[in-house]
Amino acid sequence: MKTLFKAAALVLAPVTAVALTAVPATAQTKSGIAVLDRGEAVQNSTAFTTAMTQMQTTYKPQIDQITTRRAAIETDLKSKNDALQAAYKAAGNKATPAIETQFQQFQQAQQTAQEELDRLSRPIALARNYVEYQIVAKLDDAVKAATAKTKSEIVFKKAATESFAASADITDEVTAELNALVPSVSIMPPAGWQPGQPAATAAPAPATPAQAPKSR
């Protein structure tokens, strides 16, 4: 039963930390076989790292609000969990009906808190998705250019490869091509845009409703 009452951690993806990685000069694979981490190539691009830095300023009010609310929520949940643990101990470590009810209330508080944090972080998550969308749109072109320059004939997913020589990794080369193709991106999604939806076909803002006919 002890594990039953452990507080679940609230998870919120950090939006303020950005890793910057230098991109070396283009290499050439020796065997014609290469490996690539597409996500790493995107996140190491200049457009992505610059956008993440810009978001720290543009979305600072939202980030500060999330930080404040997360701290308050963690304090509240800790208090509720401590009270639950104390009640459980006072009941002789037995799951009485009252304890079960208190535990369910604690679980509901956790779920409500996570939903609130998700809602508060939605604008930031949407902006990040839009940044990635703009860069990924040119990723295939970047891969083609990098494989041509490195004379790579076969490219495997880096994460699915058991082992490989450092010279076979063309992730940095793809990043360099992305830097040339997409030097910068916007951090403000168009109105109505959602992940997976082309920016050009984002839903337009709703028109002003027509006046309803008067009743006869």
N, C-alpha and C positions, 0 to 999 in steps of 0.2 A: 504493500500500500504506500510505502514511503515515496516511491517514484511517481505515484499518482498525483502527488501534490507539488511536484517540481514546477516552477514557473517557466513557461516557454518564452524564449527570447524573441523580442520584437525585431524583425529584420527590415532594414531600409537601406537600399543600395546607396553608397556614398556618392555624392555629386561634386565634392569639392577637391578631390585628389586626382591629379592627372600625372601620369608617368611620361616623361619625355625621353625618347631614345634617339641617339644619333644614328644617321643612316650612312653606311660606308659606300665606297665607290662600287659600281657594278662588277660582280665577279662572273666567272664562267664555270658551269658545272663540268666535271671531268668525264662523267659517264653518260650525260644526256638525261639523267634521272634527277629530279628535284623534289623537294618537300616545301610546303607552304602552309602558313597559318593565316588564313584570310582575315580573321578577326583582329589578330595582332597587327597585320598590315594596315588595317583601317584605323585602329586606335593609336598607332604610332605616327599617323600622317599629320602633317602640319595643320591641315584644315581642322582635324578633329581636336588636337591639343589646343589650338587657338580658340576654337569654339567652346571647349570646356572652361578655359580661362575667362572668356567673355561671359559665360553663364554664371560664373561665381559673382560677377558684378550685377548683371541684369536681373538675376533671380535671387539676389541677396535677401530681400524681404521674405520671400518664401522659404529660403534655406534657414534663415534665422528663426522663423516661425516653427518650422519642423523641428529644429534643434531644441527649442524651448518646450514644445509640446511633448517631444520624446522624453526629455528629462522629467517632466511632470508626470507623464504616464508611467515611466519606470518607477518613480517614487511611489505613486499610488498603488501600482501592482505589487510592489515589494511589501507595502503595508498590508494589503489584502492577503498576500501569501503568508506573511508572518502570522496574521490573525488566524488563518486557516490551519497552519502548522500547530499553533498553540491550542486551538480547539480540538484538533485531532489528538494531540498529546494528552489533553485533559480528559478526553473520552477513552483513555486507556489504549490509544492507538487502534481504535475500532471505528469502522466506517458506519456511523449511525446515520439515520435519515437526515438529521440536522446537518451533519458533516457533508453528506452527499449534496444537499441543497446548497450549502455554502461553497462547495467545490464547483458546482454547476454555475453559480453566480460568478465565481472567479474566472472560469473559462469564458463566460459571456463577456466579462469585462476585458479579457485579453483580445477576444475577437473584435469587439467594438473599437478597442484602441488601435488594433492593426488596420482596420477599415478606415479609421480617421487619418492615420499616417499615410495610408495609400492615397486617400483623397487629396490630402495636402500636397503630396509629392507628384500628383498627376501632371501638372503643368511642366514640371522639370523633366519628368520622364518623357513626356511628349516631345519636348524640345530636343532632348538627347536623341530620341528615335528619329526625329527629322534630320538632325545633323548626320547621323549614320546613314539614313536613306540617301541623302545627297551624295555622299562619298561612295557608298556601295553601288550607286547607279553607274559609276565609272570603273568599278573594280574589275570586271571582266576584261575591259580594254587594257587596264594596267597589267593584269596577269599575262595577256597576250604579248604586250610589249616587253615585259620582263623575261618571259620564256624565250622570246626571239633573241633578245640581247645576250642571254646567258646560254643560248643554244640548248635549252632544255626540251626534250622530246616527250617526257612523261613527268607529270607532277602529281605527287601523292599528298594527302592531308598530313600535316606535320604530327598532329596528335595521334594518328592511327599508324604511325611508322615506328617500328621497334627500335631501330638505331639508324643513324646516318652521319656522314661526314659533315663538318661545318660548312664546307664549300657547296654542299647540296641544298642548303637552306636559302631559298630566294625570297624570303619574306621581306627583307630590307630592300631588295630590288623592286618588289611590288610597291612598297611604301614610297620609294623614290618616284616611281611612275605616277602614283596617285598625287604626289606633291605637284607634279607637272600638270596633270589633268584637272585637278581640283585644288587650286591654291587656297581657296577660302569657301566657306559656306555660311548660310544664314542660320541663326539660332531661333528665329521666330517662325513657327509653322503657319502656313496660310489658314485663314478661317475655315473651319470644318475639316481640316486635314486629319487623317488618322493613320497609324502605322499600317503599311501594306497597301495604302491608297496613293496612286500617283498624284503629285502636287498639282498637276495640270487639271485633274478631274476632281479636286477637292470640292465638297459640297458647298454651294454658295450660301451666303447669309439668307435667312428666311425673309421673304418679301412681306411687306405690310399687309395684313389680312384685309380682304375686301369687306366693306361695311355690310353688315347683315341686313337683309330686307326688313322693313318695318312690318310688324304684325298687323294683319287687317282686322 
